[in-house]
Amino acid sequence: MTKTDPPPKKTTSSTTTTNPTSTSIQKKLEDHATPIIAFLTAMTPHVIMFCQKAIALYKTLPEDQLQFLIGFMICFFGGVYPALFAAMEAAKHGGIHSVMSALQDLADEAMTILEASKKDDVLDQDKDGKPDVQQLDTKALLVRKAHLVVTKMNPQKINTALESIYKVWLAVMAVLAIQFARTVAFAESIRDFIQKPTKRYLVPNIIKMIPNVAYHKWVPVVSDWMIQLVAVSMAFYLTSIIVAFTSALTGALIMTRAWMKIATHKGWDLGGLIPSNHKDTLLDEISSYVIAMMGFGFQYKVGFGEVCFPFNVLLFPLGCAEQFIRWSVAR
């Protein structure tokens, strides 16, 4: 038996060649990582400062005027953004103050990291007249910034803040899920109500109108689809009417009582017609009925949907929040 040399090992193409697609993606990520980090570092402080100033302005507003504004929003737009206002009510009972405190803690931590990042951007340890971060490649820069975030962040504070936000969010989602399930059950009741007469009177007549017998088997199926669509549409529309009606009443009452407090502070008693305490008169309830009719009429005019200009521009953030909450519940 002759001893033969072992055959040479084969090398796979994966070890000798690189995927051009992955290389291209990596190159694009490296090209965009540095400007993205610079953009976020520059913009985040302004966003946080804007939010802090908005909250500070919110706190400085007179309570009565603020209540009047909130009542106006609920009265005239409660049915347009039903999920948003329902989420606000659920959050109010679930711990909205803890969420505000948690958001403030997260903003403080973000500002601490950004201040440290700004100092790091101008640091020149090798004394060559050029900041160290400008001499790093993309991978080294990401590692450096990640190390800075890990070392400057307070993990316990972040964890507590996120837990508070998550708990309130779960409470809000539970309330909205119950309301969504109630609407679905409403749709099923409507479907059961109209399904029997439709199959008894409408479907046979439609079958008689179709000359091709091969298409007859599709009539009951398509009719079920249409019944389901009509039932769901009616259920959500009627739910919108209910939400709009209740929000109009609630918001109008908030408006009238806030206006009475404003009038009392201004000394406008209208000849003794406005008492110092709203419990001593029915004026707030009576006037709220008129305002509620106006609020419900406005919501009905816009079809309990998208509002017209200029409200659609002013309330664009509310619309985004409404769509996000609906998507979260439906998911």
N, C-alpha and C positions, 0 to 999 in steps of 0.2 A: 504494500500500500504506500503510495507516495503522498507526502505531505504537501498540501497546496496552500498557498497564501489565502487568507480570508478575503472575501470580496470587499471592496471599499464601501464605506458607509455612504448611503445616499442622503443628500441634504434636500429638504423640502424647499419649495419655492417661498414658503412663508418666512424662512430664516434668512434667505438671501435677498429677497425683494421686499419692498414696503408698499403698502396700499397707497396709491396716489390720492385716492379720495380722502382717507384719513389724514394724510399729510397736508392736503389742501385745507381741510377743516381746522387742523391744528395751527396752521399758519394764519388763518383768518382769526382764530381765537387769540393768538399771540398779538396780532396787529391791533385788535380792538380792546384787549384787556386793559392796557394802560390808559387810553382815553376814557374808558368807562369808569375806571377807578377814580380818575381825576374829576370826571363829571359828577359822580356820586359824592365825592368828598366836598366838592364845591356847592352842590345844590342841597344836600341833606340839611346842613345847618339853617339855610333859608327856609326850608319847609318846616322844620321844627320850630323856628322862631315865629313863623307865620301862625302856626297852630297855637303856640303859647300866647301870642298877642290876641288871637281870636278868642281863646278861653278867658284871657284877662279882660277883654272888652265885654264878653258875655257876663262875667261876674260884676262888672261895674255898672251894667245897665240897671235902671230902677226895676225892682221886682214886679211892680204893677204893670209897667209898660211891657216888660218881658212876657208876663202872663197873657197880656192882651195879644201880643204877636203870636205866641204859641197857640192861643185859642183861635186866632184867625187862620193859621195854617191848618189846624185840625178841622175847622168848620168848612173851609172851602176846598181842601185838598185831601181830606182823610180817605175818601173813596177812590181817589186817583192813585194813592200810594198806600193801599191797605196793609200790605205785608210790612212795610217800614214802620207805620204807626203802631201796628200790633206788636212788632219787635221792640219798639220803644217802651210800650206799656209793660211788656214782659220783662224787659231789662230793668225797668224802674222797680219792679217787685223782686227781681232776682239779684239786685246789688249793683246798680249803675255807679254808685260812688266808689266801690272797689275797683271797677273798670277804669274810671277816671284817674284814680290813684296809680293803678298799674301802668296806664299809658304815660303818666308823668314820670314814673320810674324808668320806663323804657327810653323816654326822651332824654332823661338825664344821663343814662348810660351811653346813649348814642352820642350826645354832645361830648362826654368825656373821651370816648374813642376818637371822635373827629378832631378834638383839640390835640390829642396825642399824635394823630396822623399828620396834622399840619406841622407840628414840631419835627416829626420824623422826616417830612419832605424837605426840610431845609438843613438837616443834619449833615455835617461834613467831617467825619471822623478821621479821614486820611489827610485832611488839610491840603487838598489839591485845588481848592477854589471852586469845586463843582459838587453839588449835593450827591450823596451816596445813592439815592434812589434813581437818579438819572443815569447811573452807570451800571444798573442791573438789567438783566434780561427779564422777559415777562414771567418766567417760572420763578426766578429768585425774588422778583418783586411781590408776587402773590404769596410766596412763603413768608416773606418779611412782614407783609400786612396782616396775614393770618396770625402770625406770632404776636403781633402788636395787639390785635383784637382779643386773643386768648389771655394775654397777660394783663391787659387793662380792664377787662370786663369783670363785673361782679356776678358770678354764676348764680349764687343764691338769690340775689335780688331779681335777676332775669327770670329764674325759675318760678319764683313767687308771683311775679307779675303775669307771666304767661298762664299759670294755673288759675289766677283770678279771672282773667279774660276768658279762658276756656270754660270754666264753670258757668259763667253767666251766658256764654254763647250756647252751651248745651241746654240751659233752661229756656232760652229764647227759641231754640230749634224744637224743643219738646212742645211748647205752646203752639207754635206755628204748625207743627206736624199734626197736632190734634185738630186744629182748624181746617187744615187741608183734608184730613180724613173725613171730617164732617161734611165738607163740600162734595167729596167723592161719594159718600153715602147718599147725599142729597141727589146727586146725578143718577145713582142707581135707582132711587125711588122714582124719579121722573121717567127713566127708561122703562121700568116695569109698568108704569102707568100708561105709556103710549104704545108699548110694544104689542099688546093684545089686539086693540082695535086696528092697528096698522096691518098686522098679519091677517086679520079677519076680513077687512074691507079693501085696503089699499093694494096689498100684494097680489091677490087674485085678479084684480082689474089690470094691474100692470102686466101680468103674465098674458092676459088675453090680448093686450095691445102689441105684444112682441110676436111676430110671425114665425121666427126661427125657434124651433123647439129646443135646439141645442143651448140656447141662451137662457132658458127658463130656470135652470138650476142656480143661476147666479142671482136671480131676483131676491130670494130670501136672505142670501148672504149680504148683498149690497144694502138691502133694507136694514139689516141689523147694524151695519157700519154707520149708516146715516142716522138711525135712531140714537146710537151711542154718541155720535157727534152732536146732534141736536140736544140731547140730554145734558152732556157736559157743558155745552155753551150756555144753556139756560141756567144750569146750576151756578156757574161762575158769574153770570150776569146778575142773577137774583142775589147772590152773595154780595156782589159789588153794591147793589142797591141797599141792602141791609147795612153794610159797612158805611156807606155814604150817609144814610139817614141817621145812624147812631153817632157818627163822627160830627155831623152837622149840629145835632142837639148838644153834644158834649162840648164842642168848640165854641158854640154860641153862648152857652152858659158861662164858660170861662171868660169869654170876652166881656159880657155884660157885668159880671162881678168885678173883673179887673177895672173896667171903666168906672164903676161906682166907687171903687177905692181911689182911683185917680181923681174923680170929682170931689170926693171927701177931702183929700189932701189939698186940692186947689181951692176949697171953700165954695164949690158950686153945689149948693143945695137945692136950686131951682124952686125957691119958695117953700122949702121944707119937704119937697117931694122925694128927695134922696136922703135917707137916713144914714147914720154913720155905720150901721150894721146891716148887711144885706138880709139877715134873718128877720128883720122887722118890717119887711115889705115884700110884695110880690112883683115889684117892678123889674127885677132882674130876670125872673122866669118869663114874664109876659114879653118883655123886649127880646129875650133870647129866642122865642118862638119865631118872631119876624126875621131875625138874623139867620136862624136855622133854615127857614124857607129859602132865603137868598142863597145860603151856602149849598143846600141840596139842589136848588135850581141851577146853580153854576156847574156843579158836578154832573148833573144830568145833561146839561147843554154840551159839555165836552165828551159825553158818552162814557163817563167813568174811566177815561183813558188818558191819552196824551193831551196836555194842555196847550193852549195856543201861545203865540208870541205876545209879550216878552216873558211870560211865566216859564215857558219851556227852557229859556236860557238861564233865568235866575234859579230855577229849580232843577237844573241838570244834575247836580250831585245827588239830589234826592232820587231822581230817576235811576241813576246808576246803582245806588244802594238798594232800591226796590228790586231791580232785576237780579242783583247778586243774591238777595235774600230768597227770592222765588226760586232761583237756580239751586241754592243750597237745600231748600226744603224739598224740591222735586227730585233732587239727586238721591 
